[in-house]
Amino acid sequence: MEELLLALMIFAKTRTLAATTTWLSILLLISACGTRQVLVQGQFPTPVMDRVPITLGVWYEDEFSNHVFFDETKSKSEADWIVETGPAQVAMWNTLLAGMFENLVHIQARPSADSQSPLVDAILIPHVEELQYTLPSQTNVNVYEIWLRYRFEVVSTRGEAIAELSMTAYGKTPTAFLKNSEKAINLAAIMALRDAGAHFALNFSHEPALQQWLHQFGTTELD
């Protein structure tokens, strides 16, 4: 592939401007052929549970809402991967949080002493700390796997820390029912996001700092 690209670049230099433009377009297409790209898409169920009686704000940083994982392969026999999880992340957490809490409000900026939001009781700020994946070619097992590691800030309307939570999630899918690697990665990512939502719903109120804080609203546990 590298030799072919070099030959085409030399050839392009000997052509007219119009021909060079055409060849550069071809070069771009060829250079991208070794990269597989996945825009994660899927459906997320609304949790069936007693809602926490608070109005929760949520703020998604650009890094979170546009989250992209890029992995450059070290082997010429494998492709690079670009996995875009941002839109799916926002869709899943919007669905989950709307089902978990009495009210959900989307905040437009990070809370601080200078930009308070009197409409909410607390604000959640999620972060994707790490994403890892494995392919059948790496493990010799006919399974695609994805791990996600999250960190959540729960802060007051003034930006003061109430609690911080860490959590991991996992998703996998066999290739038997899927036509290609991209669909397998997509499904593994969706399963990991659903796993993250389930863990968050079950464990949110068990964080000691949150238990104490939730007591003022007449609840300390989620059913």
N, C-alpha and C positions, 0 to 999 in steps of 0.2 A: 504493500500500500504506500509506504513512504517513497519508494523508487518511482511509482506511478505518478504520485503527486509532483515530485521533482521534475519529471519529464514533461508533464503538462505545464508547469510553471515556465520552463525554458521555452516550450513551444509558444506559449502565450506572448512572451516577450518579442517574438519575431513577427507577430501579426499586427494588423491595423487596430485602431482603438476599438472599433465595433467588435471585431473578432476577439480582441483581448477581453472585453466585457463579457462576451458569451462564455469564453473559456474560464474566466474567473467564477462565473455562476456555476459552471460545471464542477470546478474545484471545490466550491463550498458544499455542493451536494455530496461529492465523493468524500470529503473530509467528515461529513456528518453521518455517513453510512455506518460508521463503527460505533455510534452512540444510540442507545435505546432510551426512549423517553416515555414516561408514564404520567398522565394527569389523573390522579386518584379520584375516582367517582364511585358513589354508592348510596345506598339508603340506610338511614339510621332510625331505629324505633324510639318513640317517646317512652320514657320510663313510667311504669305504673307504680306509684308510691305516694305516700302522704307528703305533701309539699312542705318544705321548711317555711315557716311563717315570717319570712323577711323579704325585703326588696333588694335583690342582688344586682349590682352593676358589674359589667364585664368589659374589659378593655383588651383588645387584641393589638399587640404591637405589629408593625409592618413585617418584622422578621417572622412572626408567628403566622399572620394571615397570608403571607406570601412564601411560606416555608418551602424550600427546595432542597432536596438531598442529591448531591452529585458524588459519584464514586468513579474515579478513574482507574481502570483495570491495569494491573501490572503484567498481564499476559496478552500477547498479540492474538491469541486464539479466542479471547473473550471481548465483549463489548463494554464500553463505558455505560453507566446508567445515570439518568436524570429522573428523579422521582419527585413530582410536585404534589405535596400534600396539603398546601395552604388552604385552598377552597374547601376541601373535604374536612380539614380540621375545624374550620369555622362552622360549617354546616352541622357537624356532629355535636360540637360543644353548644351551639345555639339550641339545638333540639334537646339535648340532655338538660341543660340548665333551665330552660323554659318549663320542663317537666318536673324539675327538682324543687324549684323555689316558687313562692307565691307570686312574685313579680320579677321580671328580668328587664334591665335597662342597659342599653349599649352606650358606653361612655366614649367620647370622642378624643380624649387626651388622657395622659397619665395623671392621676389625681395628685394634687399638691395643696399646700396651704393657701396658694393664690388662686386655685381653680376648684373650689369645693362643689360637690353635687348634693344638695339637700334632699334629692329625690330617692336616694338609696341608703341602705343601712351599712353596706360594705361593698368593696369592689374586688373582683377576682381578676388576676392577671396571669394567664397561662404562658408557659415557655416550653418549647421542645428543646431539651438539652442534648439529645442524641438520638440518632436513628441508625440502626444496623440491619443488614439483611444477609441472607445466605441463599445460594442457588444450588440446584442439584449438582451442577458441575463442580461445586466447591466441597460438597459433603458426601457425594456418591449416594445420596438418599433422594428419592423422587419427590421432594417437598421443597416448597419455597417458604421462607420464614422472614418475619420482620419483627424487630424489637424497637420499642419507643421508650425513651426516658423523659419524664416530665418534671417540671418544677412549677408550683403554683404559689403565687403571692396572694394573700388575702389582706387587704389594707382598708383603712378608714377613708372617709371622703377627703381627709386632709393628707392622705398618702402615708399615714402612720401604720406600721406593721401590726397586724393582728395575729397572723399565723403564716407559716410557710410549710407547704407539703411537697413531698417528693413521691414519685410513683413510676413504676414500669408497666409496660403493656406488651402483649405478644400476640402475633397472628401468624397463622400458617395455612397453606393450602396445597393439596397434592396436584400434580399436573394432569392426572388422568381425565379430568372433566373439562380441561381448558385447552384451547387451540394454540396458544402461544405464551411465551414468557411474560409479555407485557400484561396480559389478562391475569396471569398467575400472581404477579407482583401486586397488581391492583387489588385483587381479592385478599391477598395476605395483608395489605395495608388496611383495608376495610375491617378485617377481622381484628387487627391490632387496635384500631380506633374504637371499635365496639368493646373490646376488652378494657381499654382505658376508661370508657364511660361507665362500665359496670363497676370497676374498682373505685372510681371516684364517688359514685352514688353510694356505695356500701361503706366507704371509709371516711367520707368527709367529716361527719360529726364525731368520729372517734379520735380525732386529733385533740389532745388535751387542751391546747390553747383555744380551740374552737368550741369545745364542750363548755368551757367556762364562759366564753363570750356569748354563746347561744342561750345560755341560761336566762339572760335578761329578756329574751323573747318568749320564754315559757317552754322551751324545748331543749333537750340535750342530746337526743338521738333521732336518727332516721329509721323508719320502719322499712 
